[in-house]
């Protein structure tokens, strides 16, 4: 039975880690990879940073309480965002999204897996 040598094991481990960490989620609400979710958690582990408020709908524009709540939330967000470069970086990292569409990202990762398999095969031929 075939057993990979040490250099093949290294390639297999690196390619597997890349695939697991960067494969985009299938969740419709949060379509971020495990790596981006980890970066977001590191940036805000206690979930204490304020979120930028959603825009008010057409019907909510006349609701004084909704407008006031949005203004307060925007003020809290702006205070952190404009307070320091570190706060701005934390907000950006927490809200980071995938740079590519999930389908494109999956295709690139499959190509990385195939190239990794070819590299393992090539390393096995060298003896």
Helices and strands as residue ranges (DSSP letters): H 6-22, H 34-43, G 59-62, H 64-83, H 85-94, H 102-125
